Amino acid sequence: MAGMRRPCGFTLIEVLIVLGIFAIIGLIGARIVERVLANNETLSERGGRLLEVQRAMQILQRDLLQLSGRGVRDGLGDPVEPLLIGADGMIEFTRFGWRNPLGRPRSDLQRVGYVLQDDVLYRAYWMVLDRAPDSEPQLQQMLTGVEQIEFSALDVSGNEHSFWPPEGDYRNDPSLQLAAIVLHIDVAPFGVVERVWTVPNPDANVTSGLIGGPGGDIGDGGTAP
């Protein structure tokens, strides 16, 4: 009829086009949100992992910075050096500063070591210095996901030793005095990490090799020779 206005509105095709555009926008937005949440989760996991690694390094540093020259005796009564680094790259040593809040009748020195078992780094410690045949170390889990770990010793001449003590009369050789402990650790997801700790006062602390030497209080497990 002449003069009649056509009703206003969208055609079916226009509605379908708009719905399609909104669907695409919604899909893109969902992907963005999903990616942001995944990134946040990854960052959170990495942050927690970093805290775990830092905590292990702090405990290790605390031990190494308190090296003592007090050698010990093993379960057979044989003398053991104050500091040992073996063929497997592991380390064992005597340290000062074993806290005694209960005032028990024991030394403030402690024998500790770090060992790798099934990709887990453990801190081993003995309740006595001079061991009885049945003395076994206590194991404290330090760090998981460790693919490889190696300790080495750095002497004052700048030479790195995979074994300690080195061959020869190192106690009377000034060039072989211990200067630092070096750590190479391959830990997921950060890869290889290297740390170097300077040995405090090495001549007095770790090179004497004496049973009952500097700081050499006798522990519960034996008597001095």
ZIQUICOR-V799399 format. One record per run of one state. SS is the DSSP state (~ for helix, > for strand, _ for the rest). FROM is the first residue (numbers start at 1). LEN is the number of residues. If there is no record, write none. Layout:
# ZIQUICOR-V799399
SS&FROM&LEN + SS&FROM&LEN
This chain:
# ZIQUICOR-V799399
_&1&11 + ~&12&53 + _&65&2 + >&67&1 + _&68&2 + >&70&4 + _&74&5 + >&79&2 + _&81&2 + >&83&3 + _&86&5 + >&91&5 + _&96&14 + >&110&8 + _&118&2 + >&120&6 + _&126&12 + >&138&6 + _&144&2 + >&146&10 + _&156&4 + >&160&2 + _&162&2 + >&164&1 + _&165&5 + ~&170&3 + _&173&1 + ~&174&3 + _&177&1 + >&178&10 + _&188&3 + >&191&8 + _&199&3 + ~&202&4 + _&206&4 + >&210&2 + _&212&14
